[in-house]
Structure formats: structure tokens, C-alpha cells
């Protein structure tokens, strides 16, 4: 997958969205957990504060005393992180043993009797404390003594619990992220499957196995399928019109060409041999052009429409060879047809005859004494000869329209070019190689 891959973009986008969502969820859950722990700790402090206030007394001389301190043993453990402190308006101060020689800071806010205030203040050893305090009025005889009771806890416990929760949550969210990323990948693959089917359908159309795309696709892809099928219909109609125009033009030229050759024959009878020869050469060249154009139009009309065709190879070869054997060049050639009976090729008979006829004609003109027709390794057919062959740098040139290496005449330089055009219409190709016989090996086979 590259940076232009839709699959990669969707998976990357989904992974980024999952990462962002899980990150926000992780931060939010950690904050909520910390608030929940702080709320529970605050509730515990208020309970300790009630126990502390219940145990405060003032003797007859006005001295404060805590007869029943809170029962949590941490209040007796020095610097345990849990502290209480009681003070009055005369500066008298009572502390838990856990404070040792330190005192709890008191907020400067004014507390009305019965109110409970919560603060975060610095404490012993620069600890951050959560403080809960309340102001109460105690009666001693006819005098009322204001008392300020404070209970505090070190918030390091809350921070440690939050950090431990965050670590555990990170592992859980990481596993959840992997599962969601996997699910996203599966979802993207399933969602893009119709596009893969569409690509396979187009490939089947190009190979000729199907003529149209299947319409049993999701409704989101159906408009695209219908547009592609409409485009294929328009292409077929245009091919039909083009083929018809080419056929009309070719047939329209055949009559004038026949008349031209007839005039050349009359000139020959009158003794004007040079002029007759020139006119016949031009007429034959034009006739060959017309025939090749008809063959090309026919191949495009059948090879590109996905029409299932098959031609038995061996009878066609024997028919072509029997014709060539009666030519002056063919009389000196030994033809070997090494093709099993019943072998078929997926080309129309007229198109296959056009291809093999041109190849055998070229081989006959250049071979010394032997031509062999064999099957190729990938379901194709090869025509081999023992002639001079074609040098490797020139093999690409001979398939160009109008290019001829042999200047002896007898052709318009269109044979191999037309062979290649007909084969391409069926998704085949033409490869020119060195034959085991010493000459040229022209191999027709499906394009890889």
C-alpha cells in the first residue's frame, strides 16, 4: 500500500480517531477516578472530624481537652499523613501525635459555627494536604468557647492511587485500541471488497471472459457499475459504427481497384508492360491495405467484445500450407506441422487465418528449405524457419507499420504490424526470437 491507497488512508484515519478517542477517554477517566477518590477521602475526613468534635471538652478553668480522639491508628503514628488539630480563640492548641512538632496551617477564611470548609494547604515535609475544618461553640458555665477543629490527610495517597489507576487504565485502553484497530481494518477491508470485485470485473471484461459488470453490488457502488456498463455499451456502439464505416470504405474501394487491375491487364495486352506492371503493383498494394484494414476492424469487433470463440488449429494450418505449397517460394520448402489434433486457440477463424497466413507467408519468402509450426509454452503457437533470421536490434522495427527489411518487393510492409494489431485485439502478443532451426521464430501467445 502506498500513500495514495484508499485502504491505507481509511485505516490510518480510523487508527488516528481511535488514538484520539482513547487518549481523551484515558485522561477523562483518570480525572474522574481522582475526583472519586478525593470525594471518598473527604467523606472519611468529615467522619474523623465528627469523632474529633465529639471528644472535645473544656474544663472549669477553660482548658481544652480531647478525651476521645479519633480511633484511626494513623493519628498516633508520626508523620503518617493523617492529622488532627484543635484550637480556641485564646491560642490554645491540641494536636495529634502524628503531627509530632508541626502544626497544621489554618486558612484565613471566616467560618461560621456549624459550617464545614474544605481546603488544600501545604503541610509537614511540604506535603499537599486536603484539610476539612469546622468551627464549634462549647459552653463552659455561662461562657461560650469557640473551637476550631481541623482534620487533614496527605494527598500523596490520592496521587499514588490515581497514578496506579492510570497505569492499569493505559494497559486496558491499549488492548482495547488494538482490538478496535483490528476491527477497523476488517471493516475497511469488507467495505472496500465491492471495489475489488469491480476491479476483477473490469479485468474479466478486458480478458474477454465477461461483457459487462455484474449489478449485484451494494447500492453505493451500483451507480458506478451502471456508468461503466453504459460506457461499455457506448464503446460497443462506436466500434460497430467504426467497423461499419471501415467495411463500407473498403468495399467501396474494391470495385475501383478491380477496374484498375482490369485496365492494367488491357495495357499488358497492348504491349505496355512497364505501365501495366506499375499499375498492378499499386493496385495490389492498395488491395492489401484494404484487406488488412478489414481484418483489423473485424478483430476489434470480435476480440474486444468478449465473444467466446475457438478455432481448431491443425485443419487451418493444413489449409494455409496447401495454398503456400503451390507458390514458387513454397515449392522449395518442407512444411512441418507439429500440432496435436484437436488443439484450439481462442481466436476467430478468419482472424487466426490472417495472423498465421502472414507469418507463414513471411517465413516462406525467407526460409531456405524448412518451416515448422509448433505450440508455444503458454498456449500459443510459433512459426519457425531456417532462413537468415532478424538481428535482435531490428526485431522491434519490423513490427512497425510500413517497415520492411526485405527490399525484394512482394509486400507493403504491413504483415507483421497487422498481425500484432489482430493479436492485441484478443489480448495476445507477438514475440520474435531466434529459432532452433537457425532462422526466425515468431511466437503468438497470450500477453503476460
N, C-alpha and C positions, 0 to 999 in steps of 0.2 A: 504494500500500500504506500502511496506517495502522498505528498501534501495536497494533491488535487483529488484525492479519494474521498468520495462522499461517505463511505463507510467509516473511514478514519475520522472525518470531521464529526460525524454523529456520535461515535464512541468517545472521542475526545471531549466533545461538548457535554455529553452525559456524565463523563467522569468528573469534569470540572464542576458541573452543577451538584453532583453528589458530594464532592470535596467541600464546596462552599456550604451546602446544607448541613453536612455533618459537623463542620467547624463551628457554625453558628449554634447548632444543637448542643455541641460539647460545651461551649462557653456558657450558653444559657442554662444547661443542666447543672454545671458546676456552681454558677451563681445561685440558682435555686436551692441546691444542696447546702451551700454555705449559709444561706438565709434560714433554711430549715434547722440546721444545727444551732445557729445563733439563737433562733427562737426557743429551741428546747433548752439551751443553756440559760437563757433569760428566765424561762419558767422555773428552772431549778434555783436560780439566784433569788427569785421572788419568794420561793418556798423557804430558802435559808433565811431570807430577810424576815419573814413572818416568825420563824422559830427564834431568831435573834431578838426581835421586839418583844416576843412573849416572855423571854427570860431576863429582860432589863428591869431592875428595881432601883429605887432611890431611898437610901436610909434616912433616919431622922435628921442627921446633920447635913443632908443634901448631897451625899456622895453617891456617884453612880456605881452600879454593880451589875454583873451579868451572872445571875445564879444558874441559869440553864442555857449554856451556849449551844449553837447548832451541833448536831451529833456527827456530822461528817468528819471522819478522822483526818482528813487533809487539813482541816483548820489547825490541827496540832503539829503538823509536820512543817518545819521551817522552809519557807520559800517554795511551798508545794504548788502555788498557783491559785489557791483558793483562800480568800481572806475576808475578815470582817473587822469592822471598826465602829465604835460608838463614841459620840462627843456631845457635850452640852454647851449652853451659852456662856459658861464660865471658863471654857477652855480645858475642862477635864476630858481625858481621852482614855478609852479602853480599846485594846487590840487583841486580835487572835495571835496565838503563838506562831502561826505560820508567817506573820509579818516580821518576826524577830525584832530588829531595831528600826524598821522602816515604818512609815506611815502612808496611808492612802491619801492621794490628793483629793481635795474636795472642790467640786465645781462652784463657781461663783454665783450661780443662779439662785433665785429665791424660791424656796419650797414651802408651799402652804401645808399645814397639818393634814395628814392623811394622803397626800399626793406621793406618787412613786415616779422617780425620774431615772432615766437610763442615759449613760454617757460612755464614751470611750476615752480613757485617760491613760497617761504613762504611769507605770508602777515600778516596783523594785526591779533592779537589773535591766532598766529600760524596756521592760515588758509592756506590751499593749494590753490594757485591761478593759474588760467590759464591766461597768460599775452600775449597780442598782442601789438607789438610796431613797430613804423616806424620813420625813420629819414627824415626830410624835410629841404629844404633850402629856407629861406624867404629873400627877398631883401628889404633893407632899404636904400634908396638912392643908393649910389654906393657900399654899404657894404652888404655882404651876411651873414645872421644869421642862423647857423644850429640849428634846433629844433628837440628835441626827444619827441615824443608823445607816451604815454602808456595808454592802457585800460586793465583792469583786472577784473576777476569775480571769486568769491569763488566757487571752485569745489564741495563744500558740496552739492550744488543743484544737480549736476550730480550724486554724490554718492547716495543721497536720492532717486532720480528717478530710478537709477539702482537697489537699494535695493527693492523699491516698485515693480518694474517690475519683479525682481527675485521671490518675494513672490507670485505675481499673476501667474507667469510662473510655479512655483512649484505646485500650485494647479491644473493648467491646465494639466501639464505633469503627475501629479499623477492620475488624472482622465483618461488621455489617457493611462497610464500604466495599470490601472485596466481593461480598455476595451481591450487592447492588450493581457493582461494575460488571460482574459476570452476567447478571440478569439484563443489564443494558446492552451488553454485547450480543447476547442471544436475541434480544428484542430487535436490535438493529439488523442482525443477520436475517431474522424472519421477515422483518419489514421490507428489506431490500430483495428478498427472494423473487418477487414478481419481476423486478428489473433484470435479474439473472435469467429468468425464464424468457423475458423479452429479448435479451441478447442471444440466447440459444435459438430462439425462433428466427431471428434475423439471420443467424449463421446457417440454419437449415434452409432458409429461402435462398441464400447465396449459393449453397451447395446444390440446390435444385431438388431437395427432398420434399420441401413444402412450397406452396404458392402464396399462402397468407399466414398472418399471425393468428394464433388461437385467441378467441374472445372470452374464454373462461378465466378472467383475471379480476382482481379487485376493482371496484368502481373508480378508485383514484387513478388507476393505470389505464382503465378502459378508454378514456378519450385519446390517450397517446396511441394505443393499439389501433383505434379506428382511424386516426390520422395517418399512421404508417400504412395501413391497408388501403386507404384512399390514395395515398401516394403511389403504392404499387399498382393499383388499378389505372391511375393516370399514366404511369410508365408503360404498362402493357398497351394501353391505347395508343400512346405515342410511338411505341415500337411497331405496332401494327400499321399505323399510318406511314411511318418511315419506310418499313418494308414494302408496303404497297406502292409508295412513290418510287422507291428504287426499282421494284419489279416493273412498274409501268415505264420508267425511263429505259431500263434495259431492253424490254420487249419492243419499245418504240425504236430503239437503235438497231435491233436485229434486222429488220426489213431493209433499211438503207445500207447496212453492211452487206447483206446478201446481194443487193443490187450492185454495190461497189465491186464485190468479188466477181459478179457476173460480167461487169464491164471489163474487169481485168482479164477475164478469160477470152472475151472477144478481141481485146487488144493483142493477146498472145496469138490468137488465130490469125491476126493480120500481120504478125511478124514483129510487132513492137514488144520484144521480150523484156527489155530493161524497164520500160514504163510499166508493163504488166507485173513484173516481179516487185517493183516498188509498191504498187498499189496493193498487191496481195500481202506484202509484209505489213503494211499499215493496217489493212483490214483484219489480218489475223491478230495483230497486237490489240486492236480495239475490241475484237471479239473476245479475246482472252480477258481484257479488263472487264467487259460486261459480264462474262461468266463468273469471274471471281467476285464481282460486286453482288451478283445474285447469290452466290454461295455464302458470302459474309452476312448478307441480310437474312438469309434463311437460317443460318446458325444462330444469329442473335435472337431470331424469333422463336426458335425451339430450345436452344440451350439455356436461355435466361428466363424461361417461363416456368421452370421446374417440371417440365413434362418428362415423365418416366419413359425412357427409350432404351433399347438394347439392340445391337446388331451382331449377328454371328460373324465371326472374323474370317474363318477359313474359306467359306464359299466366296466371300467378297474378294479375298486376295487372289484366289484362283481365277476369278473373272478378270481382275485387273492384269494379272500376269499373262493370261491368254491374249489379251489385246496388245501388250507390250512386246510379246514374243514375235508378233508379226511386223514390228517396226524394224528398220535397218539396224538400229543400235541394239535392239532386243534380240536379234537373231544370233548374235555372238555371245550372249550372256546365259549363264546357267543359274536359274532361279531355284532357291531352296526355301520352302515354306515350312518352318519348324514350329507350327502352331497346332496344339491338340484340337481335335474335332469337338465342336460344341462350345468353344470359347467365345464369349460375347464381350463387347465393350459398350459402355453406356453412352453411345453417340448415335444419332440418326444415321441411317444407311447412306443417304446422299452426302451428309457432311463427312462421315468416315471415309467414303469413297473419294471425296475431294482431298482429304488430308493424305491418305495413303497413295492416291493417284499421283499427287505432286511429288511425294517423297520417292516413289518408285520411278517416276519419270526422271527426276534429277539423278538418282542412283544409276539408272540405265545409261544415261548420257555420259557419266563419268567413270563407271566401273570398267575394269579391264576384262574380266571374264566371269565374275561370280557376284551374286546378290543373295543375301539371306534375310529372312523375316523371322524374328523370334519375339517371344513375350518378354516384357521388362520385369524387373524385380518387384515393382509396386503396382501390378495390374495393368501396365501399359503395353505398348508394342514398339519394337525397334526395327529399323530398316538399315542393314549393314551392307557395305560394298568393299571391293578390293582396289578401289581407284586411288588417286593421289591424295585424297582427303583434303581437309581445310586446316590451315595453321590456326593454333589457338587464338592469337590476337585478331584473326579475321572472322571468327565464328559469329560474333555478335553483329558484324556488319552485314552478313548475308541474309539476316532476317529483317533487315530494313527494306521498306518498300522501294522497288526500283533498283536495288543494289545487285549487281551481277559480277561474280569473279570470272566466270567463263565468258569470253567475248566472241565465241564462235557463232552466236546467234541462236535462234530456235526458242526464244523466250522473251518475256517482257520484264523479267526481274521481279515478278510478283509472287512466285510459287511459295517460297518459304514464309514470306510475310503473311500471305493469306492463310497458310497452314497454321501459323501462330495465332492469327485472329480467330479462326474457327475453334481452335483448341481452347483459347481463353474464354470463349463464349460458354464452354462447358466446365470451366474451372480447371482446365488442364494446361500443360506447358510443353514446350519443345526444347530439348537439350541436345546439343551437338557435341559428340565425343569422338574419340579415336576407336575405330573398330578393331576387333581381333583379326579381321581379315586384312588389316593394313590401311584401309581407307576410312570413310566417314561412317559414324553410327548416329543416326537420327532417332532419338528416343522420344516417344509421346507417352506421357503419364500424368496422373492427377497431380496438380500443384501441391506442394507440401505446405 
